Amino acid sequence: MSEPPQNIIPGSGWTDAYNIEGIETPETRPVIPLGQKTYEENQPRMGFFTDTTVCIGCKACEVACKEWNNVPATLMEFTGNSYDNTGELGADSWRHVAFIEQRKPIKVQQEAGVMAPATEGDGDFRWLMSSDVCKHCTNAPCLDVCPTGSLFRTEFGTVVVQEDVCNGCGYCVPACPFGVLDQREGDGRVWKCTLCYDRMKDGLEPACAQACPTDSIQFGPLDELREKANGRLDMLHEAGVDDARL
Amino acid sequence: MYHLGRKVREKLANSDDPKYRPILDLAWDYPTEGPHEEPDAEAVLREIGGWDENDNALSSYSELKDDGSTACGCWIYCGCYKDEVNQPARRKPWTEQNWVAPEWGWVWPANRHILYNRASADPEGKPWSEEKKYIWWDEQKEEWVGYDNADFVPGVAPNYVPPDGARAEEAIRGDEAFILQADGKAWLYVPVGLTDGPFPTHYEPHESPFENPLYAQRANPARQRFPRPYNPYNPSDGDLGAEVFPYVFTTYRLTEHHTAGGMSRTVPHLSELQPEMFCEVSPELAEQRGLENGGWATIITSRAAIEARVIVTDRLVPLKVQDRIVHQVGLPYHWGSKGVVTGDSANDLLGLVLDPNVHIAEYKASTCDIRPGRRPRGHALVELVEDYRRRADIHNGGGRS
């Protein structure tokens, strides 16, 4: 990052995020860039490693996320899609655990002889609890298309929507390759996972990760998580779970 | 609570009214710590663990006396501050002690990890098996030794026979391990109390489409039944009309709701995750009865008919029992008429049958019929259930066995 300019000029790409309460003088207060499109690694980048192999589908993460971030409940109808009535990620669901019913053997149970199917093939069943969340992309298309600067890259390398800036244009919604972003009904603005920006500023892990009883959701510096994830992948391959992948 | 008590006592300090004596005479003097002056948790633990008249922490409940010279918060926790050490906070690794790990934390009573562990030795005090030895009588030391603290009166030899007129623990023989029973015996068979048992066996549920593969007696003969017009029973296997209720159902819980949902159905963030009553059926049963995933079904017993949304899933497997296939209906039981989400209650389907010892209802397995579509409303609903009762011959004594 280059030296900040002495005066903040509108449109220069520099702005002052600490001037809200006017406590500090312009000479002393730190300046952070707005509209910075890619992440500059001047401090550890934070993220999630979601290990679906240990997710038990309790959805404590979904509830913890909504409680902490004041995300409203949407009393939708029953979906008929196994035990999952959340449906998909969106403005009112920032964490989503899908219940995918698979006709695959649960390796450990099968080998231990725990499952004794009445007829051939009946025991081949498992649930894939597929926990999903915003990826906080390295090159985030939502960030690129946002015309207001509402979407910004934080000092932790995460991508966050500022609800007081978002004008509800919705450009980011089709830009996201993962279907994370959506406009809230009756509000118009876009809402998504902030990786609990407020909690991170206080040195806390995100609400979903803290609520997770099996450590399926792990939070930390991205480098460490990548190392952990590769180690876990090796462990699973060694245990014979050949289709495990990152 | 501590500060409330402290403030009340401060206000009453100068009063000589005898009615305040109990409050002023309370020992309410914990040391405090931290910015909020919270009472010191270790001091509370030490008080629970007990002390003697010289303010030494007690090491075991056997040191408690009935003459007022000792104090203790709860007898089973007596000794948890033994040797002035916070015993539950101990964290000695298993690699540095025996496999019972007596110095990792602390367990009540007296840090005994297995209760009645005298039973791990035979009447002569020798381990039943060398491989599984746990507590045994040491002839030289004349005491019980082993990996755990013996749950037995120390120094009482296996051949001890109480003299006539002995009382309390002295009246228990050296070969009777169950020291909390008046006679030291295990009470598997008792002259009074239990009306069946004590060993597990298999009986079919009160309503079952099958015979008992173990005995001619199908269901528990000691079960409590209440056959009366408002509590009719479905006919079981072999009874007239059993074919009217050909399927079995079981009720269970989901992660998101608590028991019948009275508390969790008022919480929007939980209710949205499981918004509607549903039933689960196998693809085979769905085909047999014309049920569609996401559609509606009506489940009927001789008590009631309820409606539920349908999940067709491979998780529900048709069971092959006694060379017949029986289909299962799975029912979570979290719904009712109030709350931010509502639905029919699975418990309405169940009849009242109780187990003979603790009188808990047999509420997890029964028989039913299932058909596609929502249930009728009003009098038509009564008619539907009545029709099933007629077909199952319930008014003429069907289902009373």
Interface residues (C-beta under 8 A of the other chain):
Chain A: G57 C58 K59 E62 V63 K66 E67 P72 A73 T74 L75 M76 E77 F78 T79 G80 S82 Y83 N85 T86 E101 R103 P117 A118 T119 D122 F125
Chain B: L254 T255 E256 P268 H269 L270 S271 E272 L273 Q274 P275 E276 F278 N293 G294 R309 V310 I311 T313 D314 R315 V317 P318 L319 K320 V340 V341
